[in-house]
Amino acid sequence: MSQIDGLPPLRDVIAAHGLIAKKSLGQNFLLDLNLTAKIARQAGDLANSDILEIGPGPGGLTRGLLVEGARKVLAVEKDSRAMAPLAEIQAVYPDRLEVINADALDLDPLEHLTPPIRIVANLPYNVGTELLVRWLTPLSWPPVWASLTLMFQKEVAERIVAQPGSKKYGRLAVLSQWRTTPRVVMELPPEAFTPPPKIHSAVVHFDALPAPRFEADPDKLQALVAKAFGQRRKMLRASLKGLRPDIEDVLTSVGIKPTSRAEEIGIEEFCALSRALAS
């Protein structure tokens, strides 16, 4: 699928604008429009949603989202070199694509979007985890977004969906599964990208739950799991000893053995421990 909208193939776009991927920006471009359209479809019915896309680069996923019927796409791109190719897409979809040259970490996209909102992005590897944690931990829930459809390194995707007892189970799994239902919906090999990264990639779709699975303060829960998994080889009585002098008693009070390690503790237990520490 080299042409889906009358625009040139992405390889021609990159060549015409000299848009060579920069490692410093975590860029690896996905040029196959078959794949970008498939990723867009993983986000569900887009016709009645505004879409936030982070790091569109030359616009392959942007074009997929628009072709798949997104009501509006807000494309936020830090790299000013991508403004020219994105402007060419905007000329074809003047009422449905807005492009902002900004760092996604510094931007409040709500000023530009109307709910329902879905976030769909081939996230730059260097900011993907930080953005995900921000989206998962707003103070109020449900969030402004209905779903996330995000590409990560495959290893990160596996950590997001990992279960207790697994070596990959950690902070991202707890925060993701506490408030959403995440699932891996696609995997992509290195050769799908230009330049090819050294790792495989995967797309994870998150559906926001109406309410968290268990009651907990998001900031306190995040701080707790960060400390617990920061020293995951240690028993919890050791890794959490800085939180309370009576940490062993607090652990026991919520049914957690002080000799347990973080990877053995389920989300419900972490939430109960968070509440106990807060009280």
PyMOL commands that set and color helices and strands:
alter all, ss='L'
color gray80, all
select helices_A, chain A and resi 10-17+23-25+33-42+60-67+80-92+104-106+109-112+128-136+154-161+171-179+190-192+218-230+236-239+247-253+262-264+267-278
alter helices_A, ss='H'
color red, helices_A
select strands_A, chain A and resi 29-30+50-54+72-77+97-101+117-122+145-153+180-188+193-194+201-208
alter strands_A, ss='S'
color yellow, strands_A
deselect
rebuild
show_as cartoon
